[in-house]
Structure formats: structure tokens, C-alpha cells
Amino acid sequence: MRLTASIMLGALAIAIDYTMKFTGAKEVVSAPWKALFPQLGFLKFDLDGIPLFCAMAFFGLAAGGLASAILGLGIFVRAPHLFGLVGGSMKALAEFSTLTGAYLSAKAGVKRHRLAACISLALLTRVLVMMGANMVVMPCVYGMPVQVALSLLPFIALFNVIQGSITVLLGLSVAEAVARRAPHVIPEDAPFPRWRGVLSSRPSLTRGA
């Protein structure tokens, strides 16, 4: 069940990515960013991370990792060349690092300020990982001077904060909606029940309630 769910949610992420790409939705939602930072116009906002977050929230970090890898492969298939491989790998890494931070916050069992802890650790992990990855990719793949790459890191960090927030906040919203309407589909050991109630002041629901 976990394997099937991971593959399905990874495929859903690909469907979202392709739909936003070919309808021009990515360009529309990313237009303000491109206008402000034209040198980083290749960075696009999307909703791909939502099903990946749900994979992790319901079936564990390994499921989230598999779904992220499937999304990365789907992006590479759409652009089967070096830049497509790099783009797919970087997208998969960015989303998986976000899931890792959120997962660690759930495993820590924080009782107070759970939403803040989840978002903060998810974003911190994503930003640190992607800053390191970009410092390898930009000079080695795109031939960008190291000093130029360093000067762009604050803006790359800002992008990842915004995109990571989209993934976590909307992912939690979808996970909460599923938990309220279909709690029977959530495994007993799923990470998500540890976060129950972070989006509202309603009391947590026990499984099967």
C-alpha cells in the first residue's frame, strides 16, 4: 500500500507540474519574481510539492523520498538533456529536503508551536541544502563564476523560503482535510497525526473518531 501510494502521489506531482508548465500557469505565478530578479528567472513557483508532502505525512519519509524521485524523473523525461537532468534532480532534492525538515519536526514531538516548528525546520533544511547544491551546480554545470554564484545565494534562499512555505502550508491543509474526511486511509504509524490541529484550534481527532 505504501509503495502504491508513493507512486500515485509522485505521478500526481508530475501531472501538476506538466499541467502548470504547458498551461503557462508557472509563468503567470512566477512573473513578479522574474520581474524583480531577472537573473534568476529560471526559478519557477509551482504546487508540485503538495502531493509529495502528503506522501511523507501519511506514509513516512521513505515514501516522500520515492515520490520526490518520481517527480524528478518526470521533469527529466520532459527535457531529456543535461539541464533537464539537473533541473529534475534539483527539484527532487529541494522538495525532499523540505519533507525531511518537516518530518524531523514531527518526530521531535513538539507540543507547543507545532506549526511554527514544522515550517521553520522544513524551510531551514531546504534553504541550507539548496544553497549548498547551487554552489556546486551553478559553477560546475552553468559555468557561473563562484563570486557571482555567492552573490545570488540570498535571493536563492528567499525563493526557497517562499516555495517551501507553499509546499508545507498547502500540504498540511490537504493532509488535514484528508484526515478529517477519511481518517481510515491513514496508517496507524503515519507522521501526520503528530501535527493534528496545527492549522486550527479544534481539538485533535483520534483515529477512527
C-alpha positions as CSV (number, residue, x, y, z in Angstrom):
1,M,0.0,0.0,0.0
2,R,2.8,2.4,0.9
3,L,4.6,1.7,-2.4
4,T,1.5,2.1,-4.4
5,A,0.5,5.3,-2.6
6,S,4.0,6.8,-3.1
7,I,4.0,6.1,-6.8
8,M,0.5,7.5,-7.2
9,L,1.3,10.7,-5.3
10,G,4.6,11.0,-7.3
11,A,2.6,10.7,-10.5
12,L,0.1,13.3,-9.3
13,A,3.0,15.7,-8.7
14,I,4.2,15.1,-12.3
15,A,0.6,15.7,-13.5
16,I,0.5,19.0,-11.6
17,D,4.0,20.0,-12.9
18,Y,3.1,19.3,-16.5
19,T,-0.3,21.0,-16.3
20,M,1.3,24.2,-14.8
21,K,4.1,24.1,-17.4
22,F,2.0,23.6,-20.5
23,T,-0.8,25.9,-19.5
24,G,1.6,28.7,-18.7
25,A,0.5,28.8,-15.0
26,K,4.1,28.6,-13.8
27,E,5.0,31.7,-15.9
28,V,2.0,33.6,-14.6
29,V,2.6,32.9,-10.9
30,S,6.3,33.5,-11.3
31,A,6.0,36.7,-13.2
32,P,6.6,39.0,-10.2
33,W,9.6,37.0,-9.2
34,K,11.1,37.2,-12.7
35,A,10.4,41.0,-12.8
36,L,12.3,41.5,-9.5
37,F,15.1,39.1,-10.1
38,P,15.5,38.6,-13.9
39,Q,18.9,36.9,-13.4
40,L,17.0,34.1,-11.5
41,G,14.0,34.0,-13.8
42,F,14.6,30.2,-14.4
43,L,13.3,29.6,-10.9
44,K,9.5,29.0,-11.0
45,F,6.9,28.6,-8.3
46,D,4.6,25.6,-8.5
47,L,2.3,23.3,-6.5
48,D,4.3,20.1,-7.1
49,G,5.3,19.7,-3.5
50,I,1.8,19.3,-2.1
51,P,1.3,15.6,-3.1
52,L,4.9,14.9,-2.1
53,F,4.2,16.4,1.4
54,C,1.1,14.1,1.7
55,A,3.2,11.1,0.8
56,M,5.6,11.9,3.6
57,A,2.8,12.9,6.1
58,F,0.8,9.7,5.6
59,F,3.4,7.1,4.7
60,G,6.7,8.2,6.0
61,L,9.9,9.9,4.8
62,A,10.8,7.0,2.5
63,A,7.5,7.4,0.7
64,G,8.2,11.1,0.4
65,G,11.6,10.4,-1.0
66,L,10.3,7.9,-3.6
67,A,7.6,10.4,-4.7
68,S,10.2,13.2,-5.0
69,A,12.4,10.9,-7.1
70,I,9.5,10.1,-9.4
71,L,8.8,13.9,-9.8
72,G,12.5,14.5,-10.6
73,L,12.4,11.7,-13.2
74,G,9.2,13.1,-14.7
75,I,10.9,16.5,-15.2
76,F,13.9,14.9,-16.8
77,V,11.6,13.0,-19.2
78,R,10.1,16.3,-20.2
79,A,13.5,17.7,-21.0
80,P,15.9,14.7,-21.7
81,H,19.2,16.6,-21.7
82,L,21.8,17.7,-19.1
83,F,19.9,20.8,-18.0
84,G,16.7,18.7,-17.7
85,L,18.6,16.1,-15.5
86,V,20.0,18.9,-13.3
87,G,16.6,20.6,-13.1
88,G,14.8,17.4,-12.2
89,S,17.4,16.4,-9.6
90,M,17.4,19.9,-8.0
91,K,13.6,20.0,-7.8
92,A,13.5,16.5,-6.2
93,L,16.3,17.5,-3.8
94,A,14.6,20.7,-2.9
95,E,11.2,19.1,-2.1
96,F,12.8,16.1,-0.3
97,S,14.8,18.4,1.9
98,T,11.6,20.2,2.8
99,L,9.9,17.0,3.7
100,T,12.9,15.9,5.7
101,G,12.7,19.0,7.9
102,A,9.0,18.7,8.4
103,Y,9.4,15.0,9.2
104,L,12.0,15.7,11.8
105,S,9.8,18.3,13.5
106,A,7.0,15.7,13.7
107,K,9.4,13.0,15.1
108,A,10.6,15.5,17.7
109,G,7.1,15.6,19.2
110,V,7.0,19.3,19.8
111,K,3.8,20.1,21.8
112,R,3.7,23.9,21.6
113,H,4.0,26.0,18.4
114,R,3.9,22.9,16.3
115,L,3.1,24.8,13.1
116,A,5.9,27.2,13.6
117,A,8.3,24.3,14.4
118,C,7.2,22.4,11.3
119,I,7.6,25.4,8.9
120,S,10.8,26.6,10.5
121,L,12.7,23.3,10.3
122,A,11.3,22.5,6.9
123,L,12.4,25.8,5.5
124,L,15.8,25.8,7.2
125,T,16.6,22.4,5.9
126,R,15.6,23.3,2.4
127,V,17.5,26.6,2.3
128,L,20.7,25.1,3.6
129,V,20.6,22.1,1.3
130,M,19.8,24.1,-1.8
131,M,22.4,26.8,-1.1
132,G,25.0,24.0,-0.9
133,A,23.6,22.3,-4.1
134,N,23.5,25.6,-6.0
135,M,27.1,26.4,-5.1
136,V,28.0,23.1,-6.9
137,V,25.6,23.3,-9.8
138,M,25.9,27.0,-10.8
139,P,29.7,27.0,-11.3
140,C,30.2,23.4,-12.5
141,V,27.1,23.0,-14.8
142,Y,26.2,26.5,-15.8
143,G,29.8,27.9,-15.8
144,M,28.9,30.7,-13.4
145,P,31.8,32.4,-11.6
146,V,31.9,31.4,-7.9
147,Q,31.7,35.1,-6.8
148,V,28.6,35.6,-8.9
149,A,27.0,32.4,-7.5
150,L,27.8,33.6,-4.0
151,S,26.1,36.9,-4.6
152,L,22.9,35.1,-5.8
153,L,22.7,32.9,-2.7
154,P,20.5,35.3,-0.6
155,F,18.0,35.5,-3.5
156,I,18.0,31.7,-4.0
157,A,17.4,31.4,-0.2
158,L,14.4,33.8,-0.5
159,F,13.0,31.8,-3.4
160,N,13.3,28.5,-1.4
161,V,11.6,30.1,1.7
162,I,8.6,31.1,-0.5
163,Q,8.4,27.9,-2.4
164,G,8.9,25.8,0.8
165,S,6.2,27.7,2.5
166,I,3.8,26.8,-0.3
167,T,4.7,23.2,0.0
168,V,4.3,23.0,3.8
169,L,1.3,25.2,4.3
170,L,-0.8,23.8,1.4
171,G,0.5,20.3,2.1
172,L,-0.6,20.5,5.7
173,S,-4.0,21.9,4.6
174,V,-4.6,19.0,2.2
175,A,-3.4,16.4,4.8
176,E,-5.7,17.9,7.4
177,A,-8.7,17.8,5.0
178,V,-8.0,14.1,4.2
179,A,-7.6,13.3,7.9
180,R,-10.9,14.8,8.8
181,R,-12.9,13.2,5.9
182,A,-11.1,9.9,5.5
183,P,-9.1,9.0,8.6
184,H,-9.3,5.3,7.7
185,V,-6.8,5.8,4.9
186,I,-4.1,7.0,7.2
187,P,-1.8,4.3,8.6
188,E,-1.5,3.9,12.4
189,D,2.2,4.9,12.4
190,A,1.8,7.9,10.0
191,P,3.8,11.0,11.0
192,F,0.8,13.3,10.3
193,P,-1.2,12.6,13.4
194,R,1.5,14.2,15.4
195,W,0.7,17.5,13.7
196,R,-3.1,17.3,14.1
197,G,-4.7,20.6,14.9
198,V,-1.8,22.8,13.9
199,L,-4.0,24.7,11.4
200,S,-6.8,25.4,13.7
201,S,-7.8,25.5,17.4
202,R,-10.0,22.5,17.1
203,P,-9.1,19.5,19.3
204,S,-7.2,16.7,17.7
205,L,-9.3,13.8,16.5
206,T,-8.2,10.3,17.3
207,R,-8.1,7.7,14.6
208,G,-11.5,6.3,13.7
209,A,-13.4,9.1,15.5
